[in-house]
Amino acid sequence: MDSISKSFEHNEEEELSLQKTNQSFEEFLSRLPRQRGQTPRFDLCLYKGCWYRPFLLQGVIAAQHFEAQPTDIFLCSLPKSGTTWLKALAFTIVTRKKYSDLSSHPLLSTRPHDCITFLENANQTAELPLLATHIPYHSLPKSIISGGSKIVYIFRDPKDVFVSLWHFLRRATPKDATNISLEEALELFCKGVSTYGPYWDHVLSFWKARKEAPQLVLLLVYEEMRKDPLPSVKNLADFIGHPFSVEEENEGALQKIVDLCSFENLSDLDVNKKEKQQTLSVVMNNKAFFRKGKIGDWRSHLTPDMAERLDQITREKFGGTDLPSYLSDANTYGNWTMF
């Protein structure tokens, strides 16, 4: 793991120049360490200790000029960690007075990813103070880190993240291309070679930020939210400055939002079940973003030895923290505990 965490040496002047022309960006890419990723379409490039697809890295660098405001809220995560769900919840919480009639709510006909855009694709004229990103904490624009913006970070068992990502990338691979096996993908993931990875470093970057500024960084555990969503939704609303009134709580507003944004409800909507989108020359069904959302689905794909390999890295990385250990108990096989 240590060998892949060494980042490419660069300076701020070079980063600024990269924003000017694609040619200079291609030259920059040519000097970055590269590694085959889980999809045959793109290699991954190592930048500041994190692995990116080239087009994603271009967005990360372009985002560095973003001028965040103290009122902005950033929803952060690794891919396949609950991003879609968090977007839906945050959007519904912030706009609940505007869209009080849930029977005609935008989420019924619009993807959560279209309700809240990614920072890497954002402009400065967003209607809502809500943006999402997969960028690790240490690579966020300086205006976010120093400007007092709120950050909400959701994370999930690395075993489920890995399995979900493997399925997603297979769906994003052209039919005439060859997918790598689950075993090959696991080898890369364990080495940290995954989009926006290593997984463990990404989680720890936000955990450390939370320890330093708990008033600005909220950590949400996917499994806790799935098992008992109401307290997490209330906590989320309080943290981002849109708390529920006593009257709203008495009228069941939290439960209504949980029901609207539930995996079961969103995954069954036509916009998320039947419609498609063009993504980098690949046509993807929107349902690819709603596979299962199940806690412990990794048990249907990983052998005990494969799970133990991921657990061992988690023990090494998360030991001494208050993060979930996500270790596979030999008796319950799939439950997770806290360190």
C-alpha positions as CSV (number, residue, x, y, z in Angstrom):
1,M,0.0,0.0,0.0
2,D,2.9,2.4,0.8
3,S,4.3,2.3,-2.8
4,I,1.1,3.4,-4.4
5,S,0.5,6.3,-2.0
6,K,3.5,8.3,-3.3
7,S,2.1,11.2,-5.3
8,F,3.4,12.8,-8.4
9,E,5.5,15.9,-7.7
10,H,3.9,19.1,-9.0
11,N,3.4,22.7,-8.2
12,E,0.5,25.2,-8.2
13,E,1.7,27.0,-11.3
14,E,1.6,23.8,-13.3
15,E,-2.0,23.1,-12.1
16,L,-3.1,26.5,-13.2
17,S,-1.6,26.0,-16.6
18,L,-3.4,22.7,-17.0
19,Q,-6.7,24.6,-17.0
20,K,-5.8,26.4,-20.1
21,T,-5.5,23.8,-22.8
22,N,-6.2,20.1,-23.3
23,Q,-2.8,19.7,-24.9
24,S,-1.0,20.8,-21.7
25,F,-3.3,18.4,-19.7
26,E,-2.3,15.5,-22.0
27,E,1.4,16.4,-21.4
28,F,0.7,16.4,-17.7
29,L,-1.0,13.0,-17.9
30,S,2.0,11.5,-19.7
31,R,4.2,12.2,-16.6
32,L,1.8,10.6,-14.1
33,P,2.1,7.0,-12.9
34,R,-0.4,4.8,-14.6
35,Q,-2.0,1.5,-13.9
36,R,-4.6,-0.7,-15.6
37,G,-7.9,-0.3,-13.8
38,Q,-11.0,-2.5,-13.4
39,T,-12.3,-1.5,-16.8
40,P,-10.4,-2.0,-20.1
41,R,-11.6,1.4,-21.4
42,F,-9.3,3.5,-19.3
43,D,-6.1,3.3,-17.3
44,L,-6.0,5.0,-13.9
45,C,-3.6,7.8,-13.1
46,L,-2.0,8.5,-9.7
47,Y,-2.3,12.1,-8.5
48,K,-1.7,13.2,-5.0
49,G,-2.0,9.6,-3.7
50,C,-5.3,9.0,-5.4
51,W,-6.2,7.1,-8.6
52,Y,-8.4,8.7,-11.3
53,R,-9.6,8.1,-14.7
54,P,-8.0,10.8,-16.9
55,F,-11.3,12.6,-17.7
56,L,-12.1,12.6,-13.9
57,L,-8.7,14.0,-13.0
58,Q,-9.3,16.8,-15.5
59,G,-12.5,17.7,-13.7
60,V,-10.7,17.6,-10.3
61,I,-8.0,20.0,-11.5
62,A,-10.6,22.3,-13.1
63,A,-12.6,22.3,-9.8
64,Q,-9.7,23.8,-7.9
65,H,-10.7,27.4,-8.9
66,F,-14.2,26.8,-7.4
67,E,-15.0,29.6,-4.9
68,A,-17.0,28.0,-2.2
69,Q,-19.3,30.0,0.1
70,P,-19.8,29.4,3.8
71,T,-23.5,28.5,3.0
72,D,-22.5,25.8,0.6
73,I,-23.0,22.1,1.5
74,F,-20.8,19.4,-0.1
75,L,-21.9,15.8,-0.2
76,C,-18.8,13.7,-0.3
77,S,-18.3,9.9,-0.8
78,L,-16.5,7.2,-2.7
79,P,-18.4,5.8,-5.7
80,K,-20.9,3.1,-4.7
81,S,-21.1,4.2,-1.1
82,G,-24.6,5.6,-0.9
83,T,-24.0,8.8,-3.1
84,T,-27.4,8.6,-4.9
85,W,-29.3,8.1,-1.7
86,L,-27.5,10.9,0.1
87,K,-28.2,13.2,-2.8
88,A,-31.9,12.4,-2.8
89,L,-32.2,12.9,1.0
90,A,-30.2,16.2,1.0
91,F,-32.2,17.6,-1.9
92,T,-35.5,16.7,-0.4
93,I,-34.6,18.2,3.0
94,V,-33.3,21.5,1.6
95,T,-36.2,22.0,-0.8
96,R,-39.1,20.5,1.3
97,K,-40.9,23.9,1.6
98,K,-40.7,24.5,-2.1
99,Y,-41.9,21.0,-3.0
100,S,-44.2,20.3,-0.1
101,D,-46.5,18.2,-2.3
102,L,-44.6,14.9,-2.5
103,S,-47.0,13.5,-5.0
104,S,-45.4,15.8,-7.7
105,H,-41.9,15.9,-6.3
106,P,-39.0,16.3,-8.8
107,L,-37.5,13.0,-7.6
108,L,-40.4,11.2,-9.1
109,S,-39.3,12.2,-12.6
110,T,-35.7,13.3,-12.2
111,R,-32.6,11.3,-11.2
112,P,-31.0,12.4,-7.9
113,H,-27.7,12.9,-9.9
114,D,-29.5,15.5,-12.0
115,C,-30.9,17.2,-8.9
116,I,-27.5,17.8,-7.4
117,T,-24.5,18.0,-9.7
118,F,-21.0,17.0,-9.1
119,L,-18.4,19.6,-8.1
120,E,-16.2,18.5,-11.0
121,N,-18.9,19.5,-13.4
122,A,-20.3,22.5,-11.5
123,N,-20.4,26.2,-12.3
124,Q,-20.8,29.1,-9.9
125,T,-24.5,29.7,-10.7
126,A,-26.0,26.6,-9.1
127,E,-29.6,27.2,-7.8
128,L,-29.0,25.3,-4.6
129,P,-26.1,25.5,-2.2
130,L,-25.7,21.7,-2.7
131,L,-22.9,20.0,-4.6
132,A,-21.5,16.4,-4.5
133,T,-18.0,15.1,-5.1
134,H,-15.9,11.9,-4.9
135,I,-12.7,14.0,-4.4
136,P,-10.7,13.0,-1.3
137,Y,-10.6,15.6,1.4
138,H,-6.9,16.6,0.9
139,S,-7.6,17.4,-2.8
140,L,-10.8,19.5,-2.3
141,P,-10.5,23.1,-3.5
142,K,-8.9,25.3,-0.8
143,S,-12.0,27.5,-0.7
144,I,-14.0,24.5,0.7
145,I,-11.5,23.6,3.4
146,S,-10.8,27.1,4.6
147,G,-14.1,28.8,3.8
148,G,-16.4,27.3,6.5
149,S,-18.5,25.2,4.1
150,K,-20.3,22.2,5.6
151,I,-19.2,18.7,4.4
152,V,-21.3,15.5,4.7
153,Y,-19.4,12.3,4.1
154,I,-21.1,8.9,3.7
155,F,-19.1,5.7,3.7
156,R,-19.8,2.0,3.5
157,D,-18.3,-1.5,4.2
158,P,-15.4,-1.8,1.7
159,K,-16.5,-5.3,0.8
160,D,-19.9,-4.0,-0.4
161,V,-18.2,-1.0,-2.1
162,F,-15.9,-3.3,-4.0
163,V,-18.7,-5.7,-5.1
164,S,-21.0,-2.9,-6.1
165,L,-18.2,-1.1,-8.0
166,W,-17.3,-4.3,-9.8
167,H,-20.9,-4.8,-11.0
168,F,-21.2,-1.1,-12.0
169,L,-18.0,-1.1,-14.1
170,R,-19.1,-4.3,-15.9
171,R,-22.2,-2.5,-17.0
172,A,-20.2,0.5,-18.1
173,T,-17.9,-1.7,-20.3
174,P,-18.7,-1.9,-24.0
175,K,-20.1,-5.3,-25.0
176,D,-17.1,-5.9,-27.3
177,A,-14.6,-5.4,-24.5
178,T,-13.3,-8.0,-22.1
179,N,-14.1,-7.5,-18.4
180,I,-11.6,-8.5,-15.8
181,S,-12.5,-11.2,-13.3
182,L,-13.7,-10.6,-9.7
183,E,-10.3,-12.0,-8.5
184,E,-8.3,-9.6,-10.7
185,A,-10.5,-6.7,-9.6
186,L,-10.0,-7.6,-5.9
187,E,-6.3,-7.7,-6.4
188,L,-6.4,-4.1,-7.7
189,F,-8.8,-2.9,-5.0
190,C,-6.6,-4.3,-2.2
191,K,-3.6,-2.5,-3.7
192,G,-5.7,0.7,-3.6
193,V,-6.0,0.9,-7.4
194,S,-9.7,1.9,-7.8
195,T,-11.3,5.1,-9.0
196,Y,-10.8,7.7,-6.3
197,G,-9.1,5.1,-4.2
198,P,-7.5,3.8,-2.1
199,Y,-10.7,3.2,-0.3
200,W,-9.2,3.3,3.2
201,D,-7.2,6.5,2.6
202,H,-10.3,8.2,1.2
203,V,-12.3,7.4,4.3
204,L,-9.5,8.3,6.7
205,S,-9.0,11.7,5.0
206,F,-12.6,12.8,6.0
207,W,-12.4,11.0,9.4
208,K,-9.3,13.1,10.2
209,A,-11.0,16.3,9.0
210,R,-14.0,15.5,11.2
211,K,-11.7,15.1,14.2
212,E,-10.2,18.5,13.5
213,A,-13.5,20.3,12.7
214,P,-16.6,18.4,13.9
215,Q,-18.7,21.5,13.4
216,L,-17.9,21.4,9.7
217,V,-17.7,17.7,8.8
218,L,-20.4,15.1,9.4
219,L,-19.8,11.4,8.9
220,L,-22.7,9.1,8.0
221,V,-22.4,5.3,8.1
222,Y,-24.4,3.7,5.3
223,E,-25.3,0.6,7.3
224,E,-26.6,2.6,10.3
225,M,-28.7,4.7,7.9
226,R,-30.2,1.7,6.2
227,K,-31.0,0.0,9.5
228,D,-32.6,3.1,11.2
229,P,-32.8,6.0,8.8
230,L,-34.9,8.4,10.8
231,P,-32.2,9.5,13.3
232,S,-29.7,9.9,10.5
233,V,-32.1,12.0,8.5
234,K,-32.8,14.2,11.5
235,N,-29.1,14.5,12.2
236,L,-28.4,15.4,8.6
237,A,-31.1,18.1,8.5
238,D,-29.8,19.6,11.7
239,F,-26.2,19.6,10.5
240,I,-26.8,21.3,7.2
241,G,-28.9,24.0,8.8
242,H,-32.4,22.8,7.7
243,P,-33.7,21.3,11.0
244,F,-37.2,19.9,11.2
245,S,-39.6,21.8,13.4
246,V,-41.6,20.1,16.2
247,E,-44.7,20.5,14.1
248,E,-43.0,18.8,11.1
249,E,-41.9,15.9,13.2
250,N,-45.4,15.5,14.7
251,E,-46.8,15.5,11.2
252,G,-44.4,12.7,10.1
253,A,-42.3,14.8,7.7
254,L,-39.2,12.7,8.4
255,Q,-40.9,9.5,7.6
256,K,-42.4,10.9,4.5
257,I,-38.9,12.0,3.2
258,V,-37.4,8.6,4.2
259,D,-40.1,6.8,2.2
260,L,-39.8,9.1,-0.8
261,C,-36.0,8.6,-0.9
262,S,-35.9,5.0,0.0
263,F,-34.0,2.6,-2.3
264,E,-37.1,0.6,-2.8
265,N,-39.1,3.6,-4.0
266,L,-36.5,5.3,-6.1
267,S,-35.4,2.1,-7.8
268,D,-39.0,1.4,-8.9
269,L,-39.5,4.8,-10.6
270,D,-39.6,4.8,-14.4
271,V,-36.9,7.5,-14.6
272,N,-34.5,5.2,-12.6
273,K,-35.7,1.9,-14.0
274,K,-36.4,2.4,-17.7
275,E,-34.6,5.5,-19.0
276,K,-31.0,5.6,-20.2
277,Q,-28.2,8.1,-20.5
278,Q,-25.1,8.5,-22.6
279,T,-21.9,8.2,-20.6
280,L,-18.6,8.5,-22.5
281,S,-19.8,6.7,-25.6
282,V,-21.5,4.0,-23.5
283,V,-25.3,4.0,-23.2
284,M,-26.1,3.0,-19.6
285,N,-29.4,2.2,-18.1
286,N,-30.3,4.4,-15.1
287,K,-31.1,1.3,-13.2
288,A,-27.3,0.6,-13.0
289,F,-27.3,3.2,-10.2
290,F,-29.8,1.1,-8.2
291,R,-28.6,-2.4,-8.1
292,K,-29.4,-3.7,-4.6
293,G,-28.3,-1.3,-1.9
294,K,-28.3,-4.3,0.4
295,I,-26.1,-4.6,3.5
296,G,-23.8,-7.6,3.2
297,D,-24.5,-8.4,-0.4
298,W,-20.8,-9.1,-0.7
299,R,-21.5,-12.5,0.9
300,S,-23.0,-13.7,-2.4
301,H,-19.8,-12.9,-4.3
302,L,-16.7,-13.1,-2.0
303,T,-15.3,-16.3,-0.5
304,P,-14.3,-16.2,3.2
305,D,-10.6,-15.8,2.1
306,M,-11.4,-12.9,-0.2
307,A,-13.4,-11.2,2.6
308,E,-10.6,-11.8,5.1
309,R,-8.1,-10.2,2.8
310,L,-10.2,-7.0,2.8
311,D,-10.8,-7.3,6.5
312,Q,-7.1,-7.5,7.2
313,I,-6.4,-4.2,5.4
314,T,-9.3,-2.6,7.2
315,R,-7.9,-3.8,10.6
316,E,-4.5,-2.2,9.7
317,K,-6.0,1.0,8.4
318,F,-8.9,1.7,10.7
319,G,-7.3,0.3,13.9
320,G,-7.2,2.9,16.7
321,T,-10.1,4.9,15.2
322,D,-13.8,5.0,16.0
323,L,-14.6,3.9,12.5
324,P,-16.6,0.7,12.0
325,S,-14.2,-2.2,11.6
326,Y,-16.5,-4.0,9.1
327,L,-14.8,-7.3,10.1
328,S,-16.5,-10.6,9.3
329,D,-17.4,-12.4,12.4
330,A,-16.8,-16.2,12.0
331,N,-20.2,-16.9,13.6
332,T,-22.4,-14.2,12.1
333,Y,-20.4,-13.8,8.9
334,G,-21.3,-10.4,7.6
335,N,-22.1,-8.4,10.7
336,W,-19.9,-5.4,11.4
337,T,-18.6,-4.1,14.6
338,M,-16.8,-1.0,15.9
339,F,-13.1,-0.9,16.8
